[in-house]
Amino acid sequence: MTVEERNSQLPPKTCSIERLVTLPKDVEKVVAGKKTATRRNGRYADIGEMMELNGQQFIVEDVYVQTLGELTDQHAEQEGFENVEAYKQSILSIHPGMPWLPHMKVWVHEFRAFQA
């Protein structure tokens, strides 16, 4: 399946890719290669879309839905954390009052550095 076909099966984006990674500590992790995915409550990017952080280009390789209950330590490592609990505590500190519900769905955006 082509990138265009995969993107056509996704619902419309709810935000722009410029808002995908905005926290300075997250930008640092991405640039250092320690963060290769971001989970959001909406879809911020298409597969194949490019984002620029600190003058470096990154390409979105995959976009899909996942529930919080499906998160593993490996997923937390993609986010730049040691384990799910560390990731969870970070998210809850950013979003006070947000419930952490196993059935809550998030959009996963996986990306990598792009070399032209």
N, C-alpha and C positions, 0 to 999 in steps of 0.2 A: 504494500500500500504506500502511495506517495505521501509526502508531507502535506500536500494540498488536500488529499483525500482524508487524511487523519484530522487536519484542522477543520474540514467541513463537517465532521461528525461531532465537533465540540460546540457547546452553546456559545453565544456571544460573550466577548470579554466584558468584565464588569469594571475594569480599571485599566490604565495604561502600564506598559512595561517599565516606564520611568519610576513607578511607585512600587515595583516589586521588591527591591532591596534599597532601603533608605537609611536605616540606622547606621551611624558611623562604625560601630563595632562589627556589624554584619558586613558592611562594605569591606572592611579590613580583612575579615575572614575569607570573603570571596576572592579578593585580590591575592591573598596568600595561598589560595587553593585549599583552604580548610572548610569551606562551605560550598557545597555543590547542588544544593536544593533549598527551596523556600516553600513553605506551606502558608497558604492564605485562605481566607473565607470566600474568596471569589477568584475568577480566572483573570490573570493579569497579562498573559502572553500567549502567543501562538507558538507552536513548534517551529523552529527555524528562525524565530525572531531574534534580533540582536539587542543587547543592552550594553551600555558603556558605563564603567565605574572607574574613576580615577584615571581616565585616559586609556583604559584597557577594554577590549571588546570581549563579550561573552555571548554564546549562542545557546538558546533554549533547545534542549534535546528531547524533552518529553513533558507532557502536561496530562495529568490524570487525577481522578478523585480517590481519596483514601479516607478512612475513618480514623479518629484519634485512637480508637481501640486496636487498630491494626499496626500502630507504630511500634517499631522494634528499636533496639539500641543501634543497629546499623542505620536506620532512618535518622535517628538523632545525630549520629556521626556525620551524615550528609549535611545536617543543619549546623555543624560545627560544635556539637556538644558531646560529652562523654557517654551519656546514656539518656533514656527517655525521661527519667525523673529530672535531670538537670535541664533538659529542653522544656519540659512542662513548667518547672518553676520559673524559668526565664519568660515564657509566654504569659504566665499568670501575673508576673510582676509588671509586664508591659500593658496588660489589659486587666486592671483590677476589677473584680466582680464577675469576670467571665467564668462560666462553668466549664469544667473539663469533663465532657461527657463522651464515653466510649463510642456512641453512635453518631457523634457530630462529624459531619463531612467537611473536609478541607480539600483545596486544590493544590496538588504538588506540582511544582515547576522545577525540573531538573535542568542544569546548565553546566557548561564547561567553558574554559578559556578558548577563544577563537584565534587561530593563527592564519592570517591571510596568505 
